[in-house]
């Protein structure tokens, strides 16, 4: 399934799309039959999204009358980031693709060169995540240049602490796309939606690319990550609690502007 956060008549709402079906539906209207879906935002939905709720929602996908009454076109609503206000800082992986490590070392051997025996983690403040297609502020006088960083974003389904690498997949709610660094307001474009983990398959076999004004700048595959998605969840959860809804940005491949 795909989950969108949008604005309808000045109010934040969640839309759901079922598998390959291109239509999307207002979750608050479907909640008339599944009360657990009556949520305020995506963070609350993630916390309530149990296997039982998932099964109830999937059963609604076969009810044409209910779906018709809740249908809406994405083109008719204002798209927001899937998680507008993250519960915690976004956890980021730095230099997590080998080819990016090499280009970073060429850019500055002092800052990026040398051996990296451990995964690089850092946090990114997000006051409000930027929607897909929304403008990013220039901060003229404060920022002298903007860069792009296409990354696979991972959203956790439940609190994670002391999770093994083998069991980490069970803690993943879904995936999204994240771009641009780092912590200034408006510097976290995200979306357009969250695709649930069961729709993705092998998260370490996903193509990832970025174009700038139609020119291909980044093109890679998540199989080239140095630290895997499940490895990162296990390593991070050794010493900290990752709350449900936590977003992990898994690093960007080669081809950034620098």
Secondary structure, DSSP 8 states (H G I E B T S, - for coil): -EEEEEEETTEEEEEEE-TT---EEEHHHHTTT-GGG--SSHHHHHHH--HHHHHHHHHHTT-HHHHHHHEE-GGGSEEE-SSSS-SS-EEEEES-BHHHHHHHHHH-HHHH-S---S-EEEEE--SS-EETT------TTT-S------EEEEEESS-BSS--TTTGGGGEEEEEEEES-SSSTT--EE-S-EEEHHHH--TTS-EEEEEETTEEEEEEEGGGBSS-HHHHHHHHHTTS-B-TT-EEEEEE-S----
